[in-house]
Amino acid sequence: MSLEAWGDEGDGMPPHEYDALTDAGWLTPDDAEEIKELVRALVGEAFYENGVKANGVAVRFLMRMTLLQARVGLDVSPVMVEEAKAAIAREEGRAL
């Protein structure tokens, strides 16, 4: 759950209390927005390359799923995460 859902972004909280909330699974507004963007991008991916079922799941779909898994703390190879970040950045024409 996002801290912003409660109208509290941690302003004025001692840092150790804010860290305790994020350690307990609460998200900062920036984290929540990053996850929303990952999900939006994931949902927007084509499930099949070029719309052809025989081509299977789109590589971009798997890359975005890898990033989402990493962002929410699921076990995923750091190498796969870095490769996914770099490939998506290249595709979107931006630097990491």
C-alpha positions in Angstrom: 0.0 0.0 0.0 1.2 3.5 -0.7 1.9 5.9 2.1 0.1 8.5 -0.1 -3.1 6.5 0.3 -3.1 7.7 3.9 -2.1 11.2 3.0 1.2 10.8 4.6 4.4 10.9 2.6 6.6 10.6 5.6 7.0 14.4 5.9 8.2 15.3 9.4 8.7 11.7 10.4 12.0 10.7 11.9 14.0 8.8 9.2 14.0 5.5 11.2 10.2 5.5 11.4 9.9 6.1 7.7 12.3 3.3 7.0 10.3 1.0 9.2 7.2 1.7 7.1 8.9 1.0 3.8 10.5 -2.1 5.4 7.0 -3.3 6.3 6.0 -3.0 2.6 4.6 0.5 2.4 5.6 2.4 -0.7 6.7 5.9 -1.1 4.7 8.0 -3.7 7.7 7.7 -6.1 7.8 4.0 -5.7 4.1 3.6 -6.2 4.3 5.7 -9.4 7.2 3.7 -10.7 5.2 0.4 -10.1 2.1 2.0 -11.8 4.2 2.9 -14.8 5.7 -0.7 -15.0 2.2 -2.2 -14.9 0.9 0.2 -17.5 3.8 -0.6 -19.8 3.3 -4.4 -19.1 -0.4 -4.3 -19.9 0.3 -2.4 -23.1 2.6 -5.0 -24.5 1.5 -7.4 -27.2 1.2 -10.9 -25.8 2.4 -12.4 -29.1 5.1 -11.0 -31.3 3.6 -9.4 -34.5 0.2 -10.7 -33.3 1.1 -14.3 -34.3 0.4 -16.9 -31.6 3.1 -19.2 -33.0 5.7 -16.6 -31.9 4.8 -17.1 -28.2 5.1 -14.5 -25.5 6.7 -11.2 -26.6 10.3 -10.7 -25.4 9.3 -7.2 -24.3 6.5 -8.6 -22.2 9.0 -10.9 -20.4 11.4 -8.0 -19.9 8.7 -5.9 -18.3 7.6 -8.8 -16.2 11.2 -9.2 -15.0 11.3 -5.5 -14.0 8.0 -5.7 -12.2 9.1 -8.8 -10.3 12.3 -7.1 -9.2 10.5 -3.9 -8.2 8.1 -5.7 -5.9 10.9 -7.7 -4.3 10.4 -11.1 -6.0 13.4 -13.3 -6.6 14.8 -12.6 -10.0 18.3 -12.7 -11.4 20.0 -9.3 -11.2 21.6 -9.9 -14.6 18.2 -10.4 -16.1 17.0 -7.1 -14.5 19.9 -5.2 -15.9 19.5 -6.7 -19.4 15.8 -5.9 -19.3 16.5 -2.3 -18.2 19.1 -1.8 -20.9 17.0 -3.4 -23.7 13.9 -1.4 -22.9 15.9 1.9 -22.6 17.4 1.2 -26.0 14.0 0.5 -27.5 12.5 3.6 -26.1 15.5 5.6 -27.3 16.6 6.8 -23.8 19.7 6.3 -21.7 19.7 4.4 -18.5 
